[in-house]
Amino acid sequence: MKHALGFTILAFLAGCGQDRSAPRADSSPAPASAPAPPPAAARADNRPVIACFGDSITAGFGLDTGQSFPDLLQRELDQRGYAYRVGNFGVSGDTTQDGVARLPLVLAEKPVIVLLELGANDGLRGLPVSVTQTNLEQMIVELQKNGARVVLAGMTLPPNYGPDYIRKFEAVFHDLTARYRLTLIPFLLEGVGGHGDLMQKDGLHPNAAGARLVEQTVWKTIQPMLKHL
């Protein structure tokens, strides 16, 4: 914490009527005060990182500060005595292609666990399922190569996208889980999606109460992977 030292010197010269024959007070400058020590450098946070890497659901779209599920997960970890730092790498509107572009930012944190929550915006835009799978696969391979355990957050789509497209879209998450031996959350919004009292008016994003349930789903999934450090 920076400390500012302010020094104010007020000199009142009452020269009127002063006896000029009286000896003058010593006018030599006062010794300079020792400079304030520089502020201590912020201590590096060396806790292992759990990266929540996703889109608007991870970012906490429509929620107040501190209400996103990564924020709630950090509090859960702290309260239970787990020394991990949760990194929120959620960006609203991101597709899997955007995730590939942002992957170096996540890798730079050297996460030990990554909750990969991308793909929903691909589906909502009707992008080819093969593109979504290729992009997710690229991220998974790079994350595992760098030592992270990947938890894949599965998603589904509104029924108006048609059963064939929805089936292929959902299969992407199961296929990648089997191929790369991931931990899968079949549907991140389980028990939340479709419940008006837990979703925002857009029907796509959880409200504060819904985010708490999402955090509990995430917590139950990753807790067996954690160590008391």
N, C-alpha and C positions, 0 to 999 in steps of 0.2 A: 504494500500500500504506500502510495507516494505521500511523503510528508513535506509540506511547504513551510519554510521558516521565514516569517516576515519580521523585519526589524524596522522600527520607526524611531527616529531620533528627533526630538523636539528641542530646539535651542532657543531660549528666551534671553535676549540681551537687554538687561535693564541698565543702559548706559547713562540715562538721565540722572544727574545728581550723584553719580558714582565718584568716589575719591580716586582720582587717577594716580595718586601717590601710593595707593595700597598695592601690595604685591599682586601680580596677576596669577590667576589660577593656571595650573599646567595645561597648556593648549595642545600638547602632543596627542596624536591620534591614539584612541584606545586600541589595544591589541585586537586583531581580527579574530572573530570567532571561528572555530574549526568548522570546515564545511560539513554539511549533513551527509551522512553516509548514503551511497546510492541505494535505491530500493532493491530489496532482495529479488532475484529473478524468480519468476513463477516456477514452482516445482513441476517438473514434467509428469504428466499422467501416464504412468507405465502400466496401468491395468490392461489386461488383454481385452481386445475389442470384439464386441458382437455387432456386426453391421446389418442394419435393416435396409435393404437395397430394393427400392421399389418406386411406386408411382404415388398418386394422390392419397391412397389409403394409408400408406406409410408416412407420407408427409403430414397427414392430419388435416386434409382439406376441410374447410368449414368449421374447424374446431378452434377453441381458444388455446393459447400457448400452454403447454404442459398437459394437454388432453390427448395427444396422439398416442397410439399404442406403444411406440418406442419410448416415449417419455414415461408412460406407466410401467413399462418393463424395467426401466432404470430404477424406478422407485421400489419395485418389487425386489430386484436384486439387492439393493442397498438394505432394505428392511430385513432381508433374510441372510445378510452377512456374506453375500457373494461379491467378490472384488472384481467386477467386470465393468467396462464402460460401453454403453450402447451408443453407436453412431447412427444417426438418422440420415440415410442417403435416399430419401424419398423426394421425388419431383413430380408435381402434378402434370398429368398429360403424357408422361413418358411411355413410349413403346419399348419393345425389346431392343429395337435398333438404337434408341437413345441410351438404353442401358449398356449396350456394347461400347458406345462412345464414352460413357462415364466410368466404365470399369476401372481404368487406371487410378481414378480418385479413390475408389474403394480398396484396391490392392495396396495403395500407398499406406493405408492404415494397418496393414498386416493383420487382418481379422482372423480370429480363431474359429468363429462361427459366422456364417452369412445366411440370413433369412432372405431368400430371393423371391421378391413379390413383384413380378413383371409379367405382362402378357395380356392383362385384361383390356388394355387400350388397343392392342392388336385386334382382339376379338370384336370389340365394339366398333372398330373401323372396318371390320370385314376383311382384314388382311389374310393372305394365304396362310393356312396353318403351317405349311412347310417352312415359311419364313420365320414364324414365331419359334418353331422348334429349332431351327438352325441357330438363331440368335441366342436362345436360352442355352443350347448346348455349348456354344462358344464361351459364354460366361462361366458355365459350370466347369468346363475343362480348365480354364485359366484360374478360377478360384481354387479348385482342388490342387492344381499344380503348385500353387503358392501356399498350400498347407491348411486351407480353410475347410471346415466341415459345412456342407451346404444343406440347408433346410429349404425345400421348395414349397412355396405357397400356391396351392392349386386354386383355380378359379372356374367359374361357369359363366354363362351368358343368359340374358333374358330370353324367354321362349320364342319371341318373334324372329330370332335368328335362324330358326329352323332346327329340327332334331338332328339332321345329318351334320351340319356344321358344328353344332354344339358338341355332338359326340366326338368328332375328330379333334375339336379344340380341347376338350377335357382329357382325351387320350394322350395328348402331348405330355402332360405332367406325369402321368403314370408311366409312360414309356421311358422318359428320361430318368425317373426315379429308379426303375428297374435296371436300366443300362449303366448308371453311374453310382448305384447303391446309395442313393440319397435318403434323407428323412423327408417324408412327404406329409404336409398338411393338406388333405384332400380338397377342402374348401375353407379358405381363410375366414370367410364370413358365416361359417356354420352357426346356426342359431341366431344369426343377426340379420342376414339378407332376407328380404321379404317380410320383415317384421316392422311395421310402421312406427312403433314406439322406440325402435332401436336404430332407425335409419333417418337420414336427413330427407328433406322434401324431394330431393332429386331421385331418391330410391336407389342410389348407387354408392353412397358413402355413409358409414356409420356415424351416428351422433355420439355425444360424450358417453352415454350409457352403453351404446354398442361398441365403442372403442375399448371399454373396460372388458367386455366379453371377448373381443378379439385378442386383447393382451393375455387373458387367461388361457385361451387356446394356444397362443405362442408359448407362454410360460410352461404349460404342461408338456409341450413338445420338446423344448430345449433343456428343461431342468435336469433330465438324466445325463445330459452331456457336460454339465457344469462341475467344477471342483471348487471346494473352499480353499482359497489361496491365502 
